[in-house]
Amino acid sequence: MIRTQIQLTEQQARELKALAAEQGISLAELIRRRVSERGSVTVDAKVRKQRFLALAGRYHSGLSDVSSEHDRHLAQAFRP
């Protein structure tokens, strides 16, 4: 194994430690498993493009102006 160092926010560290404790594993093991779940760490541009194109048109908002008004719709969706 290769030893590495990462920086987490306090909240991230708390949440990950709690999750690791719930699962009865170390924080390092939890992180290794999460990285493995994501598959290969590097994805080439061709595969990324295929994934993005596969998503196009799969979701319907019912709005007819999403392409021209996406910023406004996002702002509304994430408004507190």
SVG drawing of the C-alpha trace seen along z (x, -y; Angstrom):
<svg xmlns="http://www.w3.org/2000/svg" viewBox="-44 -33 47 37">
<polyline fill="none" stroke="black" stroke-width="0.4" points="0.0,0.0 1.0,-3.6 0.7,-6.0 -0.9,-9.3 -2.1,-12.4 -5.4,-14.2 -7.1,-17.2 -10.7,-17.0 -13.0,-19.7 -14.0,-19.1 -17.5,-18.1 -16.2,-15.6 -13.9,-14.1 -16.7,-13.8 -19.1,-12.2 -16.5,-9.8 -15.3,-8.7 -18.9,-8.1 -19.7,-6.1 -16.5,-4.0 -17.5,-3.4 -21.0,-2.3 -19.4,0.2 -16.8,1.3 -13.9,0.4 -11.1,-2.1 -11.3,-5.5 -8.6,-4.4 -10.5,-1.3 -13.7,-3.3 -11.9,-5.7 -10.3,-2.8 -13.7,-1.2 -15.3,-4.5 -12.5,-5.0 -12.9,-1.5 -16.7,-1.9 -16.1,-4.7 -14.2,-2.4 -11.0,-3.5 -9.7,-6.8 -9.0,-8.0 -11.5,-8.0 -10.4,-8.9 -12.1,-11.7 -13.9,-9.3 -15.5,-7.4 -16.5,-10.6 -18.1,-11.9 -20.1,-8.7 -21.4,-8.9 -22.5,-12.5 -24.2,-11.8 -26.0,-8.8 -27.6,-11.2 -28.8,-13.7 -32.6,-13.7 -33.1,-11.1 -34.7,-13.6 -37.7,-15.8 -38.3,-18.9 -41.5,-19.9 -40.0,-23.3 -39.6,-24.5 -36.8,-27.1 -34.2,-25.1 -31.5,-25.6 -31.8,-29.3 -32.7,-29.9 -30.7,-27.2 -29.0,-29.6 -32.3,-31.0 -33.8,-27.5 -30.7,-26.4 -30.8,-29.5 -34.5,-28.8 -33.9,-25.1 -31.0,-25.7 -32.6,-28.8 -32.6,-28.3"/>
</svg>
